[in-house]
Amino acid sequence: MREKISVKFDVSVFDRDAMGHGGYLYTTNASLSSQYANKRLSDIALAIVNFKGKRILELGCGDGTYTKELFDRGEPLSISAIDLSKKAIEIAREKYSDERITFVIGNADSLPYADDSFDLVHIRGVLHHMDNPALALKEALRVAAAVLLIEPNGYNPGLKVIEKLSRYHREHQEKSYTSYQMRNWIRNAGGEVTYERFAGFVPMFCPDRIAQVMKAVEPVVERIPLLSFLACAVVVLVAKRSA
């Protein structure tokens, strides 16, 4: 299996993160807010899609922390996890040795897999780093008939401000997209969206006390349509390949 490396995307900042912390900042010795935020993403993924017994491809697996969590909780047949960061993949391979989980260095917009190699592609917080997210979605729908997509909510005005002001976000080239944009990419890739919702309220890297308050009101924020549209942290989409 070939391991392709992107020539456009600057992956060095992710390699430095992995080397400096023995994993990513939001997974290794993660703050309370990061724990809250990421657990909500895992809970949402497992609540809306049945992973059990399926062949899963995870795009942008990072250091493998959430790959292992989804494997343990979702009980898929196997997970193939791919990421551009060589250092992150090295850490993931060292930490998780289960033969049913495979970690590969590779580029999401040129996947090293045949058509229909998987039952589901899981994309969690990855498109907003990519040079060509539309192509990544096209590739995802080539190798699997279904995609679960969890991305920062591009309708959230606070997130847009953070992307401009936060050094971390700028260094990691973070940007958010609206569900309208992602729906268009999916449609152009030959897919159709079958599920959409907005979820999560706790931002990563905020003080513990603020995280606790936001977590307490998170269920209310998620239930109110206009509020969830503007205030939730992520948009969740499930897409299937059109017949």
VENMOFEN-V815581 format. One record per residue. N is the residue number from 0. RES is the residue in one small letter. SS is DSSP state (h for helix, s for strand, l for the rest). PHI is phi in radians with two decimals (* if undefined). D_LAST is the distance of its C-alpha to the last C-alpha in whole Angstrom. Layout:
BEGIN
N:RES:SS:PHI:D_LAST ; N:RES:SS:PHI:D_LAST
END
This chain:
BEGIN
0:m:l:*:29 ; 1:r:l:-1.36:30 ; 2:e:l:-2.09:31 ; 3:k:l:-1.61:30 ; 4:i:l:-2.02:32 ; 5:s:l:-1.16:31 ; 6:v:l:-1.73:34 ; 7:k:l:-1.70:34 ; 8:f:l:-1.31:33 ; 9:d:l:-1.45:37 ; 10:v:l:-1.53:36 ; 11:s:h:-1.08:40 ; 12:v:h:-1.14:40 ; 13:f:h:-1.28:38 ; 14:d:h:-1.08:40 ; 15:r:h:-1.12:43 ; 16:d:h:-1.00:42 ; 17:a:h:-1.10:41 ; 18:m:h:-1.21:44 ; 19:g:h:-1.29:46 ; 20:h:h:-2.11:45 ; 21:g:l:1.21:44 ; 22:g:l:2.55:40 ; 23:y:l:-1.38:39 ; 24:l:l:-1.03:41 ; 25:y:l:-1.54:39 ; 26:t:l:-2.10:38 ; 27:t:l:-1.67:42 ; 28:n:l:0.95:45 ; 29:a:l:-1.13:42 ; 30:s:l:-1.17:44 ; 31:l:h:-1.03:43 ; 32:s:h:-1.10:41 ; 33:s:h:-1.16:39 ; 34:q:h:-1.10:39 ; 35:y:h:-1.04:38 ; 36:a:h:-1.07:35 ; 37:n:h:-1.28:33 ; 38:k:h:-1.11:34 ; 39:r:h:-1.10:32 ; 40:l:h:-1.14:29 ; 41:s:h:-1.14:29 ; 42:d:h:-1.05:29 ; 43:i:h:-1.09:26 ; 44:a:h:-0.99:24 ; 45:l:h:-1.31:25 ; 46:a:h:-1.37:25 ; 47:i:h:-1.81:22 ; 48:v:l:-2.29:20 ; 49:n:l:-1.52:21 ; 50:f:l:-1.51:22 ; 51:k:l:-1.05:24 ; 52:g:l:1.30:23 ; 53:k:l:-1.79:21 ; 54:r:s:-1.57:21 ; 55:i:s:-1.94:21 ; 56:l:s:-1.97:21 ; 57:e:s:-1.90:23 ; 58:l:s:-1.61:24 ; 59:g:l:1.23:27 ; 60:c:l:-1.35:29 ; 61:g:l:1.04:32 ; 62:d:l:-1.47:35 ; 63:g:l:1.51:33 ; 64:t:h:-1.02:35 ; 65:y:h:-1.47:31 ; 66:t:h:-1.05:30 ; 67:k:h:-1.14:32 ; 68:e:h:-1.08:32 ; 69:l:h:-1.15:28 ; 70:f:h:-1.14:29 ; 71:d:h:-1.18:32 ; 72:r:h:-1.49:31 ; 73:g:h:-1.59:27 ; 74:e:l:0.95:28 ; 75:p:l:-1.27:25 ; 76:l:l:-1.15:25 ; 77:s:s:-2.81:26 ; 78:i:s:-2.29:25 ; 79:s:s:-1.80:25 ; 80:a:s:-2.10:27 ; 81:i:s:-2.23:27 ; 82:d:s:-2.72:29 ; 83:l:l:-1.34:31 ; 84:s:l:-1.35:35 ; 85:k:h:-1.10:37 ; 86:k:h:-1.16:39 ; 87:a:h:-1.11:37 ; 88:i:h:-1.15:35 ; 89:e:h:-1.06:39 ; 90:i:h:-1.13:39 ; 91:a:h:-1.06:36 ; 92:r:h:-1.15:37 ; 93:e:h:-1.24:41 ; 94:k:h:-1.40:40 ; 95:y:l:-2.22:37 ; 96:s:l:-1.89:38 ; 97:d:l:-1.07:35 ; 98:e:l:-1.14:34 ; 99:r:l:-1.48:30 ; 100:i:s:-2.04:30 ; 101:t:s:-2.03:30 ; 102:f:s:-1.89:31 ; 103:v:s:-2.27:30 ; 104:i:s:-1.41:31 ; 105:g:l:-3.01:29 ; 106:n:l:-1.86:27 ; 107:a:l:-1.18:24 ; 108:d:l:-1.61:23 ; 109:s:l:-2.66:23 ; 110:l:l:-1.25:22 ; 111:p:l:-1.50:24 ; 112:y:l:-2.36:21 ; 113:a:l:-1.29:19 ; 114:d:l:-0.96:15 ; 115:d:l:0.99:14 ; 116:s:l:-1.32:18 ; 117:f:s:-2.34:17 ; 118:d:l:-1.56:15 ; 119:l:s:-2.66:16 ; 120:v:s:-1.88:18 ; 121:h:s:-1.85:20 ; 122:i:s:-2.13:22 ; 123:r:s:-2.16:25 ; 124:g:l:1.05:27 ; 125:v:l:-2.13:26 ; 126:l:h:-0.99:25 ; 127:h:h:-1.26:28 ; 128:h:h:-1.75:30 ; 129:m:l:-1.48:28 ; 130:d:l:-1.24:28 ; 131:n:l:-2.42:25 ; 132:p:h:-1.10:23 ; 133:a:h:-1.10:20 ; 134:l:h:-1.20:20 ; 135:a:h:-1.09:20 ; 136:l:h:-1.19:17 ; 137:k:h:-1.09:15 ; 138:e:h:-1.12:17 ; 139:a:h:-1.05:16 ; 140:l:h:-1.34:12 ; 141:r:h:-1.39:13 ; 142:v:h:-1.56:15 ; 143:a:s:-2.62:13 ; 144:a:l:-1.46:10 ; 145:a:s:-2.45:12 ; 146:v:s:-2.34:15 ; 147:l:s:-1.89:18 ; 148:l:s:-2.12:20 ; 149:i:s:-2.23:23 ; 150:e:s:-2.37:25 ; 151:p:s:-0.92:29 ; 152:n:s:-1.37:28 ; 153:g:l:-1.21:29 ; 154:y:l:-1.54:30 ; 155:n:l:-1.39:33 ; 156:p:h:-1.15:36 ; 157:g:h:-1.09:38 ; 158:l:h:-1.14:36 ; 159:k:h:-1.10:36 ; 160:v:h:-1.16:40 ; 161:i:h:-1.05:40 ; 162:e:h:-1.06:37 ; 163:k:h:-1.48:40 ; 164:l:h:-1.67:43 ; 165:s:l:-1.35:42 ; 166:r:h:-1.08:44 ; 167:y:h:-1.00:41 ; 168:h:h:-1.14:38 ; 169:r:h:-1.20:40 ; 170:e:h:-1.07:40 ; 171:h:l:-1.63:37 ; 172:q:l:0.98:35 ; 173:e:l:-1.41:33 ; 174:k:l:-2.63:32 ; 175:s:l:-2.05:29 ; 176:y:s:-2.14:26 ; 177:t:l:-1.41:25 ; 178:s:h:-1.12:22 ; 179:y:h:-1.07:21 ; 180:q:h:-1.06:22 ; 181:m:h:-1.21:19 ; 182:r:h:-1.07:17 ; 183:n:h:-1.12:17 ; 184:w:h:-1.09:17 ; 185:i:h:-1.13:14 ; 186:r:h:-1.08:12 ; 187:n:h:-1.17:14 ; 188:a:l:-1.52:12 ; 189:g:l:1.58:9 ; 190:g:s:-2.11:9 ; 191:e:s:-2.45:9 ; 192:v:s:-1.42:13 ; 193:t:s:-1.93:13 ; 194:y:s:-2.72:17 ; 195:e:s:-2.59:20 ; 196:r:s:-2.78:23 ; 197:f:s:-1.90:27 ; 198:a:s:-2.62:29 ; 199:g:l:1.33:32 ; 200:f:l:-2.44:35 ; 201:v:l:-1.43:38 ; 202:p:l:-1.41:38 ; 203:m:l:-1.21:39 ; 204:f:l:1.20:42 ; 205:c:l:-1.74:44 ; 206:p:l:-1.01:47 ; 207:d:h:-1.00:47 ; 208:r:h:-1.11:49 ; 209:i:h:-1.11:46 ; 210:a:h:-1.05:43 ; 211:q:h:-1.13:45 ; 212:v:h:-1.15:45 ; 213:m:h:-1.16:41 ; 214:k:h:-1.14:40 ; 215:a:h:-1.14:42 ; 216:v:h:-1.67:41 ; 217:e:h:-0.93:37 ; 218:p:h:-1.04:36 ; 219:v:h:-1.18:37 ; 220:v:h:-1.03:36 ; 221:e:h:-1.19:32 ; 222:r:h:-1.43:33 ; 223:i:l:-1.59:34 ; 224:p:h:-0.92:31 ; 225:l:h:-1.16:33 ; 226:l:h:-1.14:35 ; 227:s:h:-1.13:32 ; 228:f:h:-1.04:30 ; 229:l:h:-1.72:33 ; 230:a:h:-1.98:35 ; 231:c:l:-1.16:32 ; 232:a:l:-1.33:32 ; 233:v:s:-2.35:28 ; 234:v:s:-1.93:25 ; 235:v:s:-2.01:22 ; 236:l:s:-2.22:18 ; 237:v:s:-2.00:16 ; 238:a:s:-2.22:12 ; 239:k:s:-2.22:9 ; 240:r:s:-1.12:6 ; 241:s:l:-1.17:4 ; 242:a:l:-1.17:0
END
